[in-house]
Amino acid sequence: MGAITSLEQPSLAVTPGEQAHCVVQIRNTGSIVDQFAVDVIGDAQKWATAEPRVVNLMPGDVGTVALTFAPPRSADARAGQTPFGVRVKSREDPEGSVVDEGVITVAAFMELRAEVTPRTSHGRMNGRHELVIDNLGNAPAEVELIATDTEERLSFRFRQPTLTVDPGTAAFVPFTARPHKRYLRGVEHKHQFQTTVLTTGGDPVSADGTFIQNQLLPKWLLPALAALIALLILAVVLWFTIVKPEVQSTAKQAAQEQVTPVISIADRAQQQAESAQQQAAQAQQAAGGGNAPKPGAGTGAGGTGATDVPGTATDFRIVANAAVTADANNFKKFGMEVPPPADKVLVVTDFLLQNPYGDNGIIRIQRDNQVLAEFGLGNFRAFDYHVGQTWRILPGQHLVITVNCQSATSGTCRSSASFSGKIQ
């Protein structure tokens, strides 16, 4: 009892998004009426169907079943040869079931997407961005990254100008846009640029970005210098017109009137000095010096700037890839790939959070188990922040990010945090 099968076309080829067909013949070698169930096994099972799935055959009769292979146009149907098996199971004689083998070749297709994040950056010396490359095809993509601006006022530097992106994955490549010319003061300059992803066998993919160039001198510096110069001029004028003549007159009178008590001379000199100070204060108030910004005061966010912190400059990035969870208290922890030296202090002054896919959840920045900052992933794609009071990570402590992923576009929450600061 049992069956004999014959696969009409054991070798097939198909393009993702299309279909390929073949027929399997089944002969009932038993002596009674039997029912045979047909299905496809192997990696091709999820996009293969058999019609009909069950055939009833008299002894010696032959039946046919049509097989259809329809791989989707996605990374789930990987390019290349995919072995499969056609399993025919006998209801009356399970031990007489058979498997006929074949192979189907899935054609490769290329589909890339690119996005610049943040879309717009600000800076005096350069702008920092990241190019996100998604490979939606079914084969690895060897890509080359270039960037251009129509006015040719920028130069670009990619941290990794050539790379391979596996199917169904995304690559994050940091890059900088640096202006050829800089200016001390004036209005901000807006530079628009375009990044392009080149690949063999596929069309180029582009993504636009903008770098807004600011003046090198802080805006408060010139008013502060003007106020300081005005104060110096006022002090010199007061010295030569009021203080110095009075002192000379007092000294001359003291020499002529030797009988005058020394204490009287001292009292008059003190009164004259107090009068000069009052006049200097009035002159300073009239010149507007009281309302002028003090040099170094700044107009930005509170806290110590990165340039005011001693130590060696550093920047690094922590990438998170957290699975979706229904537990609001389930946070997955991610740390630095290369921690600072064990005897050094890490001082964090700035950070940039990125959520390019718009996933939902909570991201925290922690010093070990102490939460330093907490943000909702759904509230931003890119978030640049200057730390009000610098974060100090002492020897033995660890700077980490933790993520609670509530929903994601691709199964996991893919986010990152880039930090800048000093090592002391």
ROMIVEX-477672 format. One record per residue (C-alpha): residue number from 1; residue in three letters; x, y, z. Coordinates in pm, 1 decimal. Layout:
BEGIN
SITE; pos; code; px; py; pz
SITE; NUM; ALA; X; Y; Z
...
***
This chain:
BEGIN
SITE; pos; code; px; py; pz
SITE; 1; MET; 0.0; 0.0; 0.0
SITE; 2; GLY; 107.5; 367.3; -40.7
SITE; 3; ALA; 178.2; 602.3; -325.2
SITE; 4; ILE; 430.4; 686.0; -594.9
SITE; 5; THR; 484.5; 1057.4; -672.4
SITE; 6; SER; 643.1; 1237.2; -962.3
SITE; 7; LEU; 728.8; 1606.4; -958.3
SITE; 8; GLU; 676.4; 1734.3; -1311.5
SITE; 9; GLN; 933.6; 2018.7; -1281.4
SITE; 10; PRO; 1177.1; 1974.4; -988.7
SITE; 11; SER; 1366.2; 2295.8; -1070.0
SITE; 12; LEU; 1179.9; 2628.8; -1081.6
SITE; 13; ALA; 1259.0; 3001.0; -1095.7
SITE; 14; VAL; 1041.9; 3286.5; -971.2
SITE; 15; THR; 1055.4; 3663.0; -927.5
SITE; 16; PRO; 934.9; 3804.3; -592.1
SITE; 17; GLY; 583.0; 3938.5; -632.1
SITE; 18; GLU; 507.3; 3690.7; -914.1
SITE; 19; GLN; 416.4; 3318.8; -925.9
SITE; 20; ALA; 567.0; 2992.5; -1047.5
SITE; 21; HIS; 367.6; 2670.6; -1102.9
SITE; 22; CYS; 434.2; 2298.5; -1133.5
SITE; 23; VAL; 238.4; 1973.3; -1102.5
SITE; 24; VAL; 296.0; 1663.8; -888.5
SITE; 25; GLN; 146.9; 1327.7; -998.9
SITE; 26; ILE; 30.0; 1075.1; -739.2
SITE; 27; ARG; -35.1; 703.5; -812.4
SITE; 28; ASN; -225.4; 487.1; -562.5
SITE; 29; THR; -16.4; 170.4; -538.6
SITE; 30; GLY; -242.9; 16.5; -275.6
SITE; 31; SER; -526.8; -228.4; -315.4
SITE; 32; ILE; -801.7; -12.2; -163.7
SITE; 33; VAL; -938.0; 334.7; -211.5
SITE; 34; ASP; -705.6; 580.9; -35.4
SITE; 35; GLN; -699.8; 951.0; 45.2
SITE; 36; PHE; -377.5; 1149.4; 3.0
SITE; 37; ALA; -299.2; 1487.5; 166.2
SITE; 38; VAL; -44.9; 1708.1; -11.9
SITE; 39; ASP; 159.4; 1996.6; 132.3
SITE; 40; VAL; 492.1; 2175.7; 75.4
SITE; 41; ILE; 765.2; 2159.7; 339.8
SITE; 42; GLY; 1086.1; 2361.7; 383.1
SITE; 43; ASP; 1162.4; 2734.5; 373.4
SITE; 44; ALA; 924.3; 2782.4; 78.9
SITE; 45; GLN; 628.2; 2647.3; 278.7
SITE; 46; LYS; 504.3; 2992.1; 390.8
SITE; 47; TRP; 457.9; 3115.5; 33.0
SITE; 48; ALA; 361.2; 2787.4; -142.1
SITE; 49; THR; 14.3; 2632.1; -186.0
SITE; 50; ALA; -117.3; 2298.3; -316.7
SITE; 51; GLU; -451.4; 2267.6; -498.1
SITE; 52; PRO; -632.4; 2046.7; -423.2
SITE; 53; ARG; -478.9; 1969.1; -88.3
SITE; 54; VAL; -652.0; 1628.5; -65.9
SITE; 55; VAL; -715.9; 1374.3; -347.3
SITE; 56; ASN; -905.4; 1041.1; -334.9
SITE; 57; LEU; -772.3; 769.2; -563.3
SITE; 58; MET; -890.8; 422.3; -655.8
SITE; 59; PRO; -627.4; 148.7; -659.3
SITE; 60; GLY; -392.8; 208.6; -952.5
SITE; 61; ASP; -541.3; 548.9; -1036.1
SITE; 62; VAL; -326.0; 860.7; -1093.5
SITE; 63; GLY; -414.7; 1208.9; -968.3
SITE; 64; THR; -248.2; 1548.3; -1005.4
SITE; 65; VAL; -201.6; 1838.8; -764.2
SITE; 66; ALA; -102.1; 2190.6; -881.2
SITE; 67; LEU; 168.4; 2364.1; -679.0
SITE; 68; THR; 192.3; 2745.9; -674.2
SITE; 69; PHE; 493.8; 2936.3; -542.8
SITE; 70; ALA; 430.4; 3309.8; -477.1
SITE; 71; PRO; 720.7; 3466.2; -282.7
SITE; 72; PRO; 640.7; 3818.6; -155.5
SITE; 73; ARG; 839.9; 4119.2; -269.0
SITE; 74; SER; 1010.1; 4160.3; 66.4
SITE; 75; ALA; 1316.8; 4051.5; 258.1
SITE; 76; ASP; 1126.7; 3740.0; 379.4
SITE; 77; ALA; 1187.8; 3572.5; 41.3
SITE; 78; ARG; 1568.3; 3568.8; 30.5
SITE; 79; ALA; 1736.4; 3564.7; -308.0
SITE; 80; GLY; 1897.7; 3238.3; -425.1
SITE; 81; GLN; 1807.7; 2870.6; -432.7
SITE; 82; THR; 1551.4; 2748.9; -180.9
SITE; 83; PRO; 1509.0; 2367.9; -151.2
SITE; 84; PHE; 1156.4; 2238.8; -91.6
SITE; 85; GLY; 977.5; 1909.5; -53.2
SITE; 86; VAL; 631.6; 1791.6; -165.4
SITE; 87; ARG; 492.5; 1562.1; 103.5
SITE; 88; VAL; 216.8; 1314.2; 11.6
SITE; 89; LYS; 59.6; 1147.7; 318.5
SITE; 90; SER; -159.9; 837.2; 285.4
SITE; 91; ARG; -454.5; 810.5; 520.8
SITE; 92; GLU; -476.8; 430.4; 493.2
SITE; 93; ASP; -102.8; 365.1; 500.4
SITE; 94; PRO; 84.0; 645.2; 687.2
SITE; 95; GLU; 410.7; 453.2; 655.7
SITE; 96; GLY; 367.6; 457.8; 278.9
SITE; 97; SER; 377.0; 839.0; 266.7
SITE; 98; VAL; 646.1; 989.1; 39.2
SITE; 99; VAL; 833.4; 1318.8; -11.1
SITE; 100; ASP; 944.5; 1439.8; -353.7
SITE; 101; GLU; 1218.9; 1707.8; -348.6
SITE; 102; GLY; 1280.8; 2009.9; -568.6
SITE; 103; VAL; 1445.9; 2350.4; -566.6
SITE; 104; ILE; 1314.1; 2695.7; -653.3
SITE; 105; THR; 1543.8; 2988.0; -740.5
SITE; 106; VAL; 1418.9; 3326.0; -612.8
SITE; 107; ALA; 1539.6; 3621.5; -816.4
SITE; 108; ALA; 1707.1; 3910.5; -635.1
SITE; 109; PHE; 1555.5; 4258.2; -624.3
SITE; 110; MET; 1688.7; 4580.8; -477.3
SITE; 111; GLU; 1483.0; 4835.8; -283.2
SITE; 112; LEU; 1650.4; 5095.3; -62.8
SITE; 113; ARG; 1521.4; 5389.0; 139.9
SITE; 114; ALA; 1723.7; 5672.1; 293.0
SITE; 115; GLU; 1655.9; 5946.2; 548.2
SITE; 116; VAL; 1873.5; 6223.9; 694.3
SITE; 117; THR; 1831.4; 6276.8; 1067.7
SITE; 118; PRO; 1812.4; 6534.3; 1204.8
SITE; 119; ARG; 1678.9; 6695.2; 888.6
SITE; 120; THR; 1820.3; 7037.4; 994.3
SITE; 121; SER; 2131.4; 7106.3; 1203.9
SITE; 122; HIS; 2285.2; 7426.0; 1344.9
SITE; 123; GLY; 2650.5; 7503.6; 1413.9
SITE; 124; ARG; 2940.7; 7747.0; 1381.8
SITE; 125; MET; 3200.0; 7499.3; 1252.6
SITE; 126; ASN; 2997.3; 7207.8; 1110.1
SITE; 127; GLY; 2664.5; 7028.4; 1118.4
SITE; 128; ARG; 2623.3; 6673.5; 1249.9
SITE; 129; HIS; 2375.8; 6436.3; 1086.4
SITE; 130; GLU; 2309.4; 6065.9; 1043.4
SITE; 131; LEU; 2203.7; 5886.6; 724.8
SITE; 132; VAL; 1959.8; 5601.4; 785.6
SITE; 133; ILE; 1961.0; 5335.9; 508.1
SITE; 134; ASP; 1685.5; 5070.4; 496.8
SITE; 135; ASN; 1735.3; 4761.6; 277.9
SITE; 136; LEU; 1383.8; 4644.2; 186.7
SITE; 137; GLY; 1516.4; 4407.2; -81.4
SITE; 138; ASN; 1591.3; 4036.0; -53.2
SITE; 139; ALA; 1968.4; 4044.7; -109.9
SITE; 140; PRO; 2263.3; 4221.0; 57.7
SITE; 141; ALA; 2323.3; 4570.2; -82.6
SITE; 142; GLU; 2675.6; 4703.4; -123.6
SITE; 143; VAL; 2631.4; 5080.9; -110.5
SITE; 144; GLU; 2844.8; 5389.9; -155.6
SITE; 145; LEU; 2746.6; 5716.4; 14.4
SITE; 146; ILE; 2801.0; 6064.0; -131.6
SITE; 147; ALA; 2662.8; 6410.7; -53.8
SITE; 148; THR; 2649.5; 6731.6; -258.1
SITE; 149; ASP; 2517.2; 7085.4; -228.8
SITE; 150; THR; 2414.6; 7288.2; -533.8
SITE; 151; GLU; 2616.0; 7595.0; -428.7
SITE; 152; GLU; 2931.4; 7388.2; -356.2
SITE; 153; ARG; 2986.1; 7562.7; -24.0
SITE; 154; LEU; 3009.8; 7248.1; 189.0
SITE; 155; SER; 3237.3; 6948.9; 222.2
SITE; 156; PHE; 3106.9; 6620.3; 364.6
SITE; 157; ARG; 3266.3; 6340.1; 561.1
SITE; 158; PHE; 3095.1; 6004.2; 621.1
SITE; 159; ARG; 3221.2; 5787.3; 903.0
SITE; 160; GLN; 3168.6; 5483.5; 674.6
SITE; 161; PRO; 3144.0; 5585.9; 306.5
SITE; 162; THR; 3103.7; 5225.6; 179.1
SITE; 163; LEU; 2925.2; 4941.8; 354.3
SITE; 164; THR; 2702.3; 4637.7; 305.6
SITE; 165; VAL; 2342.2; 4645.8; 431.4
SITE; 166; ASP; 2181.5; 4306.2; 486.7
SITE; 167; PRO; 1824.6; 4249.1; 364.0
SITE; 168; GLY; 1555.8; 4350.6; 609.5
SITE; 169; THR; 1795.6; 4564.2; 817.3
SITE; 170; ALA; 1885.5; 4932.1; 853.6
SITE; 171; ALA; 2226.2; 5099.9; 877.3
SITE; 172; PHE; 2298.1; 5426.4; 1064.7
SITE; 173; VAL; 2594.4; 5621.2; 924.1
SITE; 174; PRO; 2699.5; 5948.9; 1096.3
SITE; 175; PHE; 2838.4; 6227.3; 878.0
SITE; 176; THR; 2933.8; 6594.1; 904.6
SITE; 177; ALA; 2871.2; 6890.9; 674.8
SITE; 178; ARG; 3154.1; 7147.0; 700.4
SITE; 179; PRO; 3139.8; 7492.6; 530.0
SITE; 180; HIS; 3436.3; 7603.6; 314.7
SITE; 181; LYS; 3415.5; 7960.7; 452.2
SITE; 182; ARG; 3339.8; 8086.7; 800.8
SITE; 183; TYR; 3245.7; 8436.9; 915.5
SITE; 184; LEU; 3287.8; 8617.7; 1245.9
SITE; 185; ARG; 2951.3; 8790.6; 1255.6
SITE; 186; GLY; 2638.3; 8838.8; 1046.6
SITE; 187; VAL; 2312.9; 8666.4; 967.1
SITE; 188; GLU; 2294.9; 8287.0; 962.0
SITE; 189; HIS; 2358.0; 8107.2; 631.5
SITE; 190; LYS; 2127.8; 7826.4; 518.7
SITE; 191; HIS; 2293.3; 7544.1; 320.0
SITE; 192; GLN; 2073.2; 7278.5; 159.3
SITE; 193; PHE; 2233.8; 6951.1; 54.8
SITE; 194; GLN; 2143.2; 6609.8; -80.4
SITE; 195; THR; 2280.4; 6268.7; 18.3
SITE; 196; THR; 2277.6; 5984.3; -235.9
SITE; 197; VAL; 2302.3; 5608.2; -181.8
SITE; 198; LEU; 2459.8; 5432.0; -481.4
SITE; 199; THR; 2437.2; 5055.7; -530.0
SITE; 200; THR; 2509.9; 4804.3; -803.7
SITE; 201; GLY; 2195.4; 4672.2; -968.4
SITE; 202; GLY; 1963.4; 4935.1; -821.6
SITE; 203; ASP; 1861.3; 5295.1; -872.5
SITE; 204; PRO; 2025.5; 5567.2; -660.1
SITE; 205; VAL; 1828.7; 5676.9; -353.1
SITE; 206; SER; 1846.1; 6035.4; -226.8
SITE; 207; ALA; 1760.7; 6217.1; 96.6
SITE; 208; ASP; 1772.5; 6593.7; 158.7
SITE; 209; GLY; 1905.8; 6784.9; 458.1
SITE; 210; THR; 1987.1; 7139.4; 571.2
SITE; 211; PHE; 2281.0; 7288.6; 764.1
SITE; 212; ILE; 2230.1; 7635.2; 914.5
SITE; 213; GLN; 2566.9; 7803.5; 969.6
SITE; 214; ASN; 2593.2; 8052.6; 1256.3
SITE; 215; GLN; 2851.9; 8327.8; 1310.9
SITE; 216; LEU; 3171.7; 8234.9; 1495.7
SITE; 217; LEU; 3142.2; 8512.4; 1755.1
SITE; 218; PRO; 2864.6; 8470.6; 2013.1
SITE; 219; LYS; 2595.1; 8734.0; 1974.1
SITE; 220; TRP; 2654.7; 8871.6; 2323.5
SITE; 221; LEU; 3028.3; 8927.5; 2271.4
SITE; 222; LEU; 3023.8; 9256.3; 2075.1
SITE; 223; PRO; 2774.2; 9436.5; 2304.8
SITE; 224; ALA; 2976.7; 9319.8; 2605.1
SITE; 225; LEU; 3302.8; 9448.6; 2454.7
SITE; 226; ALA; 3138.8; 9782.6; 2370.5
SITE; 227; ALA; 3015.6; 9818.8; 2728.4
SITE; 228; LEU; 3360.6; 9729.4; 2867.3
SITE; 229; ILE; 3534.9; 9983.9; 2641.9
SITE; 230; ALA; 3285.0; 10251.4; 2748.0
SITE; 231; LEU; 3357.3; 10179.3; 3114.1
SITE; 232; LEU; 3734.6; 10200.5; 3056.2
SITE; 233; ILE; 3701.7; 10535.6; 2872.5
SITE; 234; LEU; 3480.1; 10670.0; 3148.9
SITE; 235; ALA; 3731.4; 10562.7; 3415.4
SITE; 236; VAL; 4018.6; 10734.5; 3229.3
SITE; 237; VAL; 3817.8; 11058.1; 3187.9
SITE; 238; LEU; 3725.5; 11061.1; 3555.9
SITE; 239; TRP; 4085.9; 11006.9; 3656.8
SITE; 240; PHE; 4227.9; 11292.0; 3452.0
SITE; 241; THR; 3940.9; 11540.3; 3505.8
SITE; 242; ILE; 3841.5; 11487.0; 3868.4
SITE; 243; VAL; 4045.5; 11243.7; 4075.1
SITE; 244; LYS; 4402.3; 11329.9; 3971.0
SITE; 245; PRO; 4367.1; 11716.9; 3993.5
SITE; 246; GLU; 4206.2; 11690.4; 4332.3
SITE; 247; VAL; 4482.4; 11464.1; 4462.0
SITE; 248; GLN; 4750.0; 11699.6; 4328.5
SITE; 249; SER; 4574.6; 12001.9; 4482.5
SITE; 250; THR; 4547.9; 11832.2; 4817.4
SITE; 251; ALA; 4915.3; 11734.8; 4814.5
SITE; 252; LYS; 5023.5; 12093.2; 4725.4
SITE; 253; GLN; 4808.3; 12245.1; 4999.2
SITE; 254; ALA; 4944.5; 11999.2; 5252.2
SITE; 255; ALA; 5300.6; 12096.8; 5162.7
SITE; 256; GLN; 5224.2; 12467.6; 5198.9
SITE; 257; GLU; 5033.4; 12435.8; 5523.8
SITE; 258; GLN; 5260.8; 12217.5; 5727.2
SITE; 259; VAL; 5076.1; 12311.2; 6041.9
SITE; 260; THR; 4756.7; 12143.3; 5917.4
SITE; 261; PRO; 4697.2; 11818.9; 6106.9
SITE; 262; VAL; 4761.5; 11506.8; 5903.0
SITE; 263; ILE; 4422.5; 11367.1; 5994.0
SITE; 264; SER; 4246.5; 11665.1; 5833.6
SITE; 265; ILE; 4424.7; 11598.8; 5504.1
SITE; 266; ALA; 4320.7; 11234.6; 5517.8
SITE; 267; ASP; 3956.1; 11327.0; 5581.7
SITE; 268; ARG; 3945.1; 11561.0; 5282.9
SITE; 269; ALA; 4111.0; 11303.5; 5057.6
SITE; 270; GLN; 3855.2; 11041.6; 5166.9
SITE; 271; GLN; 3565.7; 11277.1; 5094.7
SITE; 272; GLN; 3704.6; 11357.0; 4751.9
SITE; 273; ALA; 3752.2; 10986.3; 4670.9
SITE; 274; GLU; 3392.6; 10909.6; 4773.8
SITE; 275; SER; 3269.2; 11194.8; 4557.4
SITE; 276; ALA; 3467.5; 11062.5; 4260.6
SITE; 277; GLN; 3322.6; 10713.4; 4310.1
SITE; 278; GLN; 2967.7; 10849.9; 4317.9
SITE; 279; GLN; 3027.8; 11048.1; 3999.9
SITE; 280; ALA; 3178.5; 10740.3; 3832.2
SITE; 281; ALA; 2872.5; 10533.8; 3927.9
SITE; 282; GLN; 2639.1; 10802.8; 3793.3
SITE; 283; ALA; 2837.9; 10825.4; 3470.1
SITE; 284; GLN; 2832.3; 10445.9; 3433.0
SITE; 285; GLN; 2453.5; 10439.7; 3481.4
SITE; 286; ALA; 2411.7; 10722.6; 3227.4
SITE; 287; ALA; 2620.2; 10527.1; 2974.3
SITE; 288; GLY; 2387.3; 10226.1; 3011.5
SITE; 289; GLY; 2656.6; 9997.0; 3151.6
SITE; 290; GLY; 2426.8; 9857.5; 3418.2
SITE; 291; ASN; 2202.7; 9692.4; 3161.2
SITE; 292; ALA; 2477.2; 9565.7; 2927.1
SITE; 293; PRO; 2535.8; 9193.1; 2929.9
SITE; 294; LYS; 2845.2; 9084.4; 3120.8
SITE; 295; PRO; 3119.6; 8922.4; 2912.6
SITE; 296; GLY; 3084.9; 8545.9; 2918.2
SITE; 297; ALA; 2723.5; 8554.7; 3044.5
SITE; 298; GLY; 2581.1; 8396.8; 2730.9
SITE; 299; THR; 2219.6; 8369.7; 2626.1
SITE; 300; GLY; 2187.3; 7994.1; 2590.4
SITE; 301; ALA; 2059.0; 7727.3; 2827.5
SITE; 302; GLY; 2189.4; 7723.7; 3181.3
SITE; 303; GLY; 2483.6; 7513.3; 3290.1
SITE; 304; THR; 2846.5; 7476.0; 3195.2
SITE; 305; GLY; 2925.3; 7471.4; 2825.5
SITE; 306; ALA; 3140.1; 7194.5; 2677.1
SITE; 307; THR; 3419.5; 7443.2; 2595.7
SITE; 308; ASP; 3435.7; 7556.5; 2962.7
SITE; 309; VAL; 3484.5; 7203.7; 3098.9
SITE; 310; PRO; 3849.8; 7091.9; 3133.8
SITE; 311; GLY; 3956.9; 6758.3; 2993.8
SITE; 312; THR; 3982.6; 6572.0; 2663.0
SITE; 313; ALA; 3685.7; 6607.9; 2424.2
SITE; 314; THR; 3491.9; 6288.6; 2352.4
SITE; 315; ASP; 3175.6; 6179.8; 2174.6
SITE; 316; PHE; 3016.5; 5838.0; 2146.1
SITE; 317; ARG; 2687.6; 5668.5; 2061.1
SITE; 318; ILE; 2474.2; 5401.9; 2230.0
SITE; 319; VAL; 2237.5; 5209.2; 1999.4
SITE; 320; ALA; 1923.6; 5039.3; 2135.4
SITE; 321; ASN; 1724.6; 4757.1; 1974.8
SITE; 322; ALA; 1451.4; 4659.3; 2222.0
SITE; 323; ALA; 1176.0; 4404.3; 2163.4
SITE; 324; VAL; 811.0; 4503.5; 2205.2
SITE; 325; THR; 673.4; 4424.9; 2552.3
SITE; 326; ALA; 336.6; 4468.2; 2722.2
SITE; 327; ASP; 502.5; 4514.8; 3062.8
SITE; 328; ALA; 540.0; 4888.7; 3130.6
SITE; 329; ASN; 818.0; 4814.1; 3383.1
SITE; 330; ASN; 1024.7; 4599.9; 3145.7
SITE; 331; PHE; 1319.9; 4817.7; 3042.6
SITE; 332; LYS; 1604.8; 4671.7; 2835.3
SITE; 333; LYS; 1948.7; 4815.3; 2914.9
SITE; 334; PHE; 2214.3; 4918.8; 2660.4
SITE; 335; GLY; 2565.1; 5046.9; 2747.5
SITE; 336; MET; 2876.0; 5198.3; 2591.2
SITE; 337; GLU; 3074.7; 4976.0; 2355.6
SITE; 338; VAL; 3403.8; 5131.3; 2473.5
SITE; 339; PRO; 3383.5; 5264.5; 2833.0
SITE; 340; PRO; 3620.0; 5542.8; 2950.9
SITE; 341; PRO; 3942.7; 5446.4; 3131.6
SITE; 342; ALA; 3878.4; 5302.5; 3475.9
SITE; 343; ASP; 4056.3; 5592.1; 3651.9
SITE; 344; LYS; 3888.6; 5871.4; 3452.7
SITE; 345; VAL; 3569.9; 6076.3; 3503.2
SITE; 346; LEU; 3327.9; 6111.2; 3211.3
SITE; 347; VAL; 3155.8; 6453.8; 3196.9
SITE; 348; VAL; 2845.4; 6469.2; 2969.0
SITE; 349; THR; 2743.1; 6812.5; 2837.7
SITE; 350; ASP; 2522.1; 6738.9; 2533.2
SITE; 351; PHE; 2322.1; 6452.2; 2390.8
SITE; 352; LEU; 2114.0; 6376.4; 2080.7
SITE; 353; LEU; 1825.3; 6126.6; 2091.6
SITE; 354; GLN; 1711.3; 5962.6; 1766.6
SITE; 355; ASN; 1396.2; 5762.3; 1690.6
SITE; 356; PRO; 1395.4; 5751.5; 1306.9
SITE; 357; TYR; 1111.0; 5501.4; 1273.4
SITE; 358; GLY; 862.7; 5673.9; 1503.1
SITE; 359; ASP; 841.9; 5380.8; 1750.7
SITE; 360; ASN; 647.1; 5424.4; 2075.3
SITE; 361; GLY; 770.9; 5366.5; 2427.3
SITE; 362; ILE; 995.6; 5519.0; 2694.8
SITE; 363; ILE; 1372.7; 5587.2; 2677.1
SITE; 364; ARG; 1576.2; 5670.4; 2984.7
SITE; 365; ILE; 1931.6; 5794.7; 3036.5
SITE; 366; GLN; 2074.8; 5647.1; 3357.5
SITE; 367; ARG; 2385.2; 5655.1; 3572.0
SITE; 368; ASP; 2371.6; 5289.1; 3678.2
SITE; 369; ASN; 2021.0; 5270.1; 3835.7
SITE; 370; GLN; 1977.5; 5649.1; 3878.5
SITE; 371; VAL; 1748.9; 5797.4; 3611.1
SITE; 372; LEU; 1901.4; 6120.0; 3477.2
SITE; 373; ALA; 1641.5; 6189.6; 3205.5
SITE; 374; GLU; 1330.3; 6022.6; 3063.9
SITE; 375; PHE; 1155.1; 6082.2; 2729.3
SITE; 376; GLY; 861.3; 5939.3; 2534.9
SITE; 377; LEU; 978.2; 5783.4; 2205.3
SITE; 378; GLY; 658.7; 5889.5; 2030.3
SITE; 379; ASN; 733.2; 6258.3; 2098.4
SITE; 380; PHE; 1034.0; 6290.0; 1866.0
SITE; 381; ARG; 1231.1; 6156.8; 1569.5
SITE; 382; ALA; 1546.2; 6350.1; 1668.0
SITE; 383; PHE; 1598.3; 6551.7; 1987.9
SITE; 384; ASP; 1914.1; 6760.4; 2051.4
SITE; 385; TYR; 1964.9; 6868.2; 2414.5
SITE; 386; HIS; 2224.5; 7068.3; 2609.0
SITE; 387; VAL; 2262.6; 6941.2; 2966.0
SITE; 388; GLY; 2183.8; 7217.1; 3214.5
SITE; 389; GLN; 2413.7; 7082.8; 3483.8
SITE; 390; THR; 2686.8; 6851.1; 3352.2
SITE; 391; TRP; 2652.4; 6479.6; 3432.6
SITE; 392; ARG; 2963.2; 6329.5; 3592.4
SITE; 393; ILE; 3014.2; 5955.3; 3556.1
SITE; 394; LEU; 3271.2; 5861.8; 3822.2
SITE; 395; PRO; 3506.9; 5560.3; 3807.1
SITE; 396; GLY; 3307.0; 5246.5; 3872.8
SITE; 397; GLN; 2981.6; 5404.9; 3745.8
SITE; 398; HIS; 2825.1; 5335.6; 3405.7
SITE; 399; LEU; 2629.8; 5556.4; 3165.3
SITE; 400; VAL; 2349.5; 5350.9; 3005.4
SITE; 401; ILE; 2017.9; 5394.4; 2823.9
SITE; 402; THR; 1715.9; 5178.9; 2895.5
SITE; 403; VAL; 1417.2; 5133.1; 2664.4
SITE; 404; ASN; 1062.4; 5013.0; 2725.5
SITE; 405; CYS; 928.9; 4933.2; 2374.9
SITE; 406; GLN; 548.1; 4952.9; 2355.2
SITE; 407; SER; 501.8; 4939.7; 1975.7
SITE; 408; ALA; 737.1; 4930.5; 1676.8
SITE; 409; THR; 711.9; 4947.0; 1299.1
SITE; 410; SER; 947.2; 4652.4; 1245.3
SITE; 411; GLY; 915.7; 4431.3; 1553.8
SITE; 412; THR; 1172.5; 4615.3; 1769.8
SITE; 413; CYS; 1223.8; 4973.6; 1884.7
SITE; 414; ARG; 1536.9; 5095.2; 1708.3
SITE; 415; SER; 1663.2; 5414.3; 1871.1
SITE; 416; SER; 1994.9; 5567.0; 1975.0
SITE; 417; ALA; 2158.4; 5832.6; 2193.5
SITE; 418; SER; 2471.9; 6027.5; 2094.1
SITE; 419; PHE; 2669.3; 6197.3; 2374.8
SITE; 420; SER; 2934.8; 6472.9; 2381.6
SITE; 421; GLY; 3152.3; 6584.4; 2668.3
SITE; 422; LYS; 3498.3; 6555.7; 2824.6
SITE; 423; ILE; 3711.1; 6287.7; 2992.4
SITE; 424; GLN; 3898.7; 6414.1; 3299.4
***
